[in-house]
Amino acid sequence: MPSDIETEMTDPATEYSGTAVTALHASAEPRRSVPPGVWIALACVALLLLAAVAYGILSRATAERHLVRETNANAIQTVNVIHPTVRGTTSEIALPGNTQAYNDTPIYARTSGYLKQWFVDIGAHVSKGELMAIIETPEVDEQLQVAQANLKSAEADLGLANTTSARYQSLLKSDSVSKQETDVAIGGAAAKQAAVDAAEANVRRLQQLQSFERVYAPFSGVVTVRNTDIGALIDAGSANGAAPMELFRIASVAELRVFVAVPETYAPAIRNGDIATLTLDEYPGQQFTGKITRNSSAIDPASRTLNVEVDVDNSAGKLLPGAYVFVHFKLPQNVRLLSIPANTLLFRAEGLRVALVRDGRVHLQPITIGKDNGDSLEVATGLTSDDTLILDPSDSIAEGQQVNVSTAAPVTR
């Protein structure tokens, strides 16, 4: 029984302690036993977060690379292109020309003095040999009078010398004079003859100068310039090389010369004797017929052109010297030309250029224009029908610049 009593009489503190330990074990047991599914879920969430971060980084890098590619692609200029148009034949070309009077001559004075009177003014039609002006030359008149007096004196001396020579030759036959004296008399007569000849030449020279007091027209034409007036001092030029003053200028306008610079491409088609026609803006709808009379038979190395002269009848007087005209030449039907729009041209300091596309890059090609039609031009040299031309090239376009060719249909002006 005592054992039972001892059991019942157990220390309350011990009993409480055991109860607390039991409760503590009971409370700690759930924390120690976390289900495995929770850990798996946490790992999946962490993996998802890492994947999202990696995806964001990769997306940003891809976007940056795409932006760089787009920027570089947009930096390359996109151009519209066109090919030259082939024109198999052409019937004629129209080239600018300048008209000139067939004869155009300045009139100078051949003697010095003062203008006494003039008879023609600008626009006056004069005939060959017509009196145009009179010059007063008192010095020449006086010199002529002196020369004529000297001639008379020389002639008198010559007469006496001839008489003496004849007398001495007659006396020599009878040995009344010596041979020496006779030879002196004959020589004196010859010297006097030479003096007379010189005096006559001087008189003729002064008479010629005196005749230049009257200014005559050298050919029939129109007076285009008058540079003198009554009382003006006329200087025929001095020995030190001073140029004389131009009194008048006469132009023969019944027939005109027209000079045309023909491009080298068309030079073989120009033949002397062929007919050419002229048109002028001041005579719309009218044509004037001329004939190719001559050409320089040489290409000018500076302009690469052939200088051609066309003579035109101007008896009606409609054409004026110095006028700007268009000369139309007939060409053979086997001339092959390339036509390009005017908005493909580049005007550079080096000369006329067009921008071509070759292997995706720009090439500035020099060309020679054969004919300007306004909105289009015919190219004489520098292009082929396979070339790719850039339309409306920018002024800043440069040799070797990379470009993209637009696939849209080009729009030409």
CORURTA-V979317 format. One line per field, one symbol per residue. burial: 1 if it has 24 or more other ideal C-beta (glycine too) atoms within 12 Angstrom, else 0. A space follows every 50 residues. Layout:
BEGIN
burial: ???
END
This chain:
BEGIN
burial: 00000000000000000000000000000000000000000000000000 00000000000000000000000000101111110010010111111111 11111011111111100101000001000001111110010001001000 10010001001001100100000000000001001100100100110010 01100100110111111011111111010000011100000000101111 11111111111110111011000101111100000001011110100000 00011111111101000011101011111010001011111111110000 01111110000111111111100001111101100011111110001000 1010100000000
END
